[in-house]
């Protein structure tokens, strides 16, 4: 799907590479549909997006040989021809989205237009002079950006809750659980206070016993972060005991006014299947357990992981990913896009192909050739 990220990266690319003069009177618009004209600046935006697509479509051989994009062949066509054709297609999609948004009687939700325009103001503060000199108006950028928002609103209309192609919440959650897990953890070092690895098996066993005790206490309802603080205090005492007196300070620490209000440390975090936080060994064990029994409806499991390097024990608390405030809502749309974005893109192409009153201004298209972008 067309995105804010693509829009702004395209805007910056234009500022850095575009070199054209202001539009002539007969080329101030690039196409029209019904009584609406599409400004040339919108077309130039679409050219920029088409350049990005073409670059991604270059053959591995051309990329390896350092072939310039405009000397390459894309889908059997000279790259320049392919890019200009694709820019026109994107203009038609722009028009199709505008018409569908109006046809469905949609409005912007969650202040999406306000957020988008705020982003535009930030961009324009940096690039206004350069873009204006090129004949690219703020209005053109605003039109493209708001069209992007409308496209997303239409997508939500069809695939969001209550839509005719709504994606079940269970499918979205299952997709998130495939690659993400919510954990909290206590890292227990197999080192003494001086930072030396423990060599005595009895000392290592004592650390494992500590880890297993934390598991038992956490399962009995002791706050996990309180256990983390307890371990941190233990580790600090070990280091202090191993530090020569000359290296210690004599300043007295000021106690907290109300220890009960002290903010507890926490290692609660969302990890990914291929990630290394807090270690690859932990990630592997977490997803092994989550794959076997997904944490849902507030479920949790607490266990010990011995790091593959033999340097750490981790007390890990695996939790319901969706117990974290806002996690589902914050990630729902991205998953919807991953699951159905390509399908929706094809639908938009069909709408664009069915436009009956779309007319290209050939003078503008001939004037703003892609070589001017390069």
Secondary structure, DSSP 8 states (H G I E B T S, - for coil): ---HHHHHHHHHHHHHH-------GGGSEEEEETTEEEEHHHHHHHHHHHHHHHHHHS-HHHHHHT--GGGSEETTEEHHHHHHHHHHHHHHHHHHHHHHHHHTT----TTHHHHHHHHHHHHHHHHHHHHHHTT--HHHHHHHHHHHHHHHHHHHHHHSTTSTT---HHHHHHHHHHHEEEEEEEEEESB-TTS-B---HHHHHHHHHHHHHHHHHHHTT--HHHHHHHHHHHHHHHHHHHS-GGGS--------S-GGG-------EEEETT--SS-HHHHHHHHHHHHHS---TT-EEEEEEE-TTSSEEEEEEEE-GGGSTTHHHHHHHHHHHHHHHHHHHHHHHHHHHT-SSEEE-HHHHHHS-GGGT-
